[in-house]
Amino acid sequence: MPENHPVRGLSLMSGGLDSRLAILVLKEQGIEMEAVVFSSPFFKIKAAVEGAKLLGVKLHIVDFTADILELLKKPRHGFGGAMNPCIDCHARMIKRAGEMRVAMGFDFVSTGEVLGQRPMSQNATSLGIVERDSALGGYLLRPLSAQLLEPTVPETDGRVDRSRLLALTGRSRKPQIELAKTRYHLDSWPSPAGGCMLTESGFARKLREEAEHEGLDDLFCVKLLTRGRHFRLPGGTRAVVGRDASDNAALEEMRRPGDVLIHTENVPGPSILLPYGPKGDDLETALALCAAYSDHDHMAEVSLRVLSDEAPATRRLVPPPRESFQDWLVR
């Protein structure tokens, strides 16, 4: 390594407090830091984008969709409380970051992990599994707990000053909050939860249901899981019912050739998307569903517009009670 070679690190960035602190601890040593966040339909990356901007570091956004769909089918280390393969997912992310390290000339990969903070994914055994499975060979640095872990290559060869790294442990976040406020003068940060939809029990049920019917290879149907209420109609059709104007607009934009979209005309109501079109008599059921979830205020009839590969059509229905559809709601 040339004598004047600047030390460069690549840090995984969730956008939460720990990932921000990990970068700040390393930047304090004059290390040039960049960050990476992995995107998929299940991950929310807004906090990472905002965090990188706040810290003044370049953020690499890497598509992780194919990776996470593969891991969901058969995670080597199992799931957490919902459908979250946390250990396998984190190891894969770090492995991908390790490939970037080699390709882009970074000296190490770092994370904001804290020993013992999460009982499943951040205990000593899990941290060891992640390091082994990610195959970084001593180039994975955890600056917030580094003094409690074995030294990494950049620590032993002097690129990183181990004495200036931290020894945080446990589930309490008080030490991190104290550091953030008094040492780094941060005044706000996102809450620890909420970055991954796979940890949410309701979303996990929808994902399992889709895995049983369509499987997880259809990316379009996987992306639909992030929108609306989902019903499995008697003929087997998936019906995605918009909850609000944002859902409705997204479903209308997502419609492809072969899909059917239903929306109300004379009253406010949902848009309903039937991916790949209806099976059997499910179009009639979907029309009734749309009428039921409209704001019909007990009107005698609701006017419905049907958009498909054929000419648009209008139907009028007496709205049935919503309760009659509850057995088909995926929840």
N, C-alpha and C positions, 0 to 999 in steps of 0.2 A: 504494500500500500504506500503510495507517495506520501512524503512527510507532510505536505500541505493539503492532503486530501480531506475535504470536509466530510464529517461524519453525517450520514443521512439515515433516517429511520422512517419506516412506514407503519402507521398505527391504525388498527381497526377502530372505526368511529361509529358508535351507535348514536352519539349525540347526548347521551346521559352524562351525569356528573363525573363518574369514574373515567369514562373515555376522554373527557376533556382534561381532567387532572393528569392522566397519564401523559398526554402530549405536553402539558405545561411543565411537568417535572423534568422531562427530557429536553425541552426547549431551554430551560434554565441553564443547562450545561453548554449551550451554544450549538446543540445538535439541530441540523436542518430536518424538520419534520414535515411529512405529508401524511394524508389520511386516506383510508379506503372504506367505503360502505357498500354492502352487497344488497341489491334490490331484487324484489320478487313481488308477485301479487299479495303476498302475506306480510311483507315487512313495510313499516312506515319509516321513510328516510328523511322526513322534513327536519327532524331534530338534528340529524347528522349534517345536513346542508347548512342549517343555521349555526351549529357549533363550529364547523370548519371556518365559516365566514367570520365568526366572532374571534376565533383564535388566530386568524390570518394564515391558515394553512391550505394548501391545494388539496382538493378532495377528488378522488377517483371513484366514480360510480360504476360498479361492475354488476352485470346481470347474473343473478344467481338462480334463476327460475328452474333451469334444467337440473341443477344440483339438488335443490330442495325437493323437487318432485321425485327424483331418484331416491333420496333418503327417506321420504315418506312411505315408500313401498315396503322397505324392510330395513329399518335402522338397526345397525349392529348393536347399539347400546340402549335400544328401547326408547320409549316415550316418557315425557314428564307427566304432569297431571292432566293434560289434555291430549293433543296430537302434536306435541312439540318434541322433535328428536334433538334436544339441546346439545348433548355431547357430540353426536355425529355432525350436527350442523356447524357447531363452532370449530370443530377440527377441520371440516372441509373449507370453511372460510379462511382459516389460518393457512391451510395448505395452498389455497388459491393466492393468498397474500404472499406466501413464500415463493411461489412461481413468479410473482411480480417483482419480488426482491431480487431474484437472479436476473430477470430480464431487464430491469430498470436500474440496477446497480445500487440498491439500498444496502446498508450495512446490517440491518436486523429488522425484524417485525415485532411490534409491541401491541399489547392489549391493555385494557383497563380492568382486568380481572383482579379481584381481591380474594385472597385465600380465606375460605370459610364463609364467604358472604352468602352464597346460595348453596343450600344443602345438597342438591343433586349435581349441579354442574361446576361448582367452584370449591369442592372439597379437595384435599390433597390427591386422592386417587384419581378423581376426574381430571384435574389439571395435568396429571401425569399421562393419562390416556390421551388427552387432547394433544399434548406435546408429541407423544409417540406417533399417533395417527396422522398428524399434520406433517411429519417427516421434515421438520426444520433443522434437526441436527445441531441443537445448541444455539440457534439464532432467534429463539422466541423469548422476548423479554417482557416481564410483567412488572413494570416499575413501581407500582403501588405496594406490592408485597415482595419485591425482589430480595430484600435482606433476609427473608424467611425461606427462600428457595435456593436451589443450587445455582451457583454463578453461571452465567451464559458466556458464550465465546466473546462477544463484544465487551463484557465486563472484565474477563481475565486478560484480554490483550490490550486493555486500556482505552478503547474507543469510548466506552461509557464508564463514568466514575461511579462505582458501586456504592461508595460511602454517601453519595448524594441521592440515592434511591431510598424508597420507604419500606416500612415493615408493618403495613396495615393488615389487620386480620379481623375476622368476625363479621356479624351481621349489622352491628351498629354503624350508622352512617355519620355519627357525630364528628369523628376525626376528619372525614372528607369535607363536611360542611364547614368546619373550622378552617381547614386549609383554603377552601374556596373563598371564604369571606376575608380572612386576615392576610393570607399570603399572596393570593392571586386576584383579590378584589372582584370576584364574580358576584353578581347580585341576584342572578336567577339561573335556573336550569330545569330541564324537564323532570317529571317524576320518574322513578325507576321502572315502572310498569308501562305497558301500552305499546311497545314497539313491534311486537310480533302477534299476529292474529291467531297463530297456531296454539298459543297458550290460553285462548278464550274457549271455554267449554261449549258455548253455543255454536261458535264457528266450527269447532272440531266435530260436532255432531253432523253439521252440513257436509263437511269434508268426507267423513266416513260414509255417509249416505251416498255421496257422489261416487266414491271409490267402489261401492258395491254395485252401482248401476252403470255409469258411464266409464268408470275407471279414471285414472289420473293422467292419462296421456293426452287428453283433449284440453289443450291450454285455454281455448275459448271458454269452455264450461267451467274450468277452474277459476278463471278471472271473474266469471259471473257470480261466483260465491261471495264476492265482496260487495255485491249490490242486492238490496231488496229482501223481501221474504221469499222463501222457496217452498213450493208445493210440488208433491209428486202426485199427479192426477191418476185416476183409476186405470187408464190405458198405458201408463208408464211415462207420459210426457212430463218433463220438468217445466214448471211455470214460475217465472221470476217476476214478482209483483213489486213495483216501485213503492218505496215508503214515503218519498217526498219528491219535490221538484228536481233535486239533484239526481236522484235515482232514475226518475223518469227520463231526464235528458240523456243520461248515460246509456240507458237501455235502448233508447231510440237511435243513438249514435252507433251502438254496437251491433244493431241488426244487420245480418248478412243475407245474401241470396239463400233461399231455403228456410229462413226463419220466418216466424209470424209474430207481428206486433199488434196488440189490441190497446186502444185507449178510449176514454169517454169523450163525447162531443158536447153534450148539453149540460153537464155538471162537472165540477172538479173531480178528479179521480186518478187512479194509478195508470201507468203504462204497464202492460204485461208482455213479456217476451217469452216465446216458445221456441227454444233453440232446435233447429232441424224440423220445425213444424210439428203439428199435433199428430198423435197416434189414435186410431180408432175414433171414438166419439169425443175425444178430449177437447176439440175446439168448442163444442157447446158448453162443456164444463168450464173452460177458461173464460168464455164470454160471461157466464153467470158469476164467476169469481170476480171479474172486473166490475160488474154491476154491483155486487155485494160490497166491495171495498171502496166504492165511490161515495162522494158526499151527496147522496141523493135526497137526503132530508125527507124520506118517505114519499118521494115522487112515484107516480104510478108506473112510469117507464123510464129507462135510461137508454140513451142513444150511444151506440158503440161503433167505433171505426176499426175495421180489420185490414191490416196491410200485409200483403204476402207477395209472392211472385206473380200472382194473378192481379186483376184489376181491383182497386180498393172497394170494399163493400161496407155498407152500414146495416147494423142490426139494432132492433129495439127489444129490450127485455125488461120484465118485472124483476127488480132486484130481490134476490133471496136473502135470508139472514146469514150473516158471516159465520155464525156458529156451525152451519151445515158443512163448512169446508175444513173444520179444525182437525179432523182425522187425517187429512192429507198434508197438513203443514209439517215441514221438516224442522224439528226443534229439539 
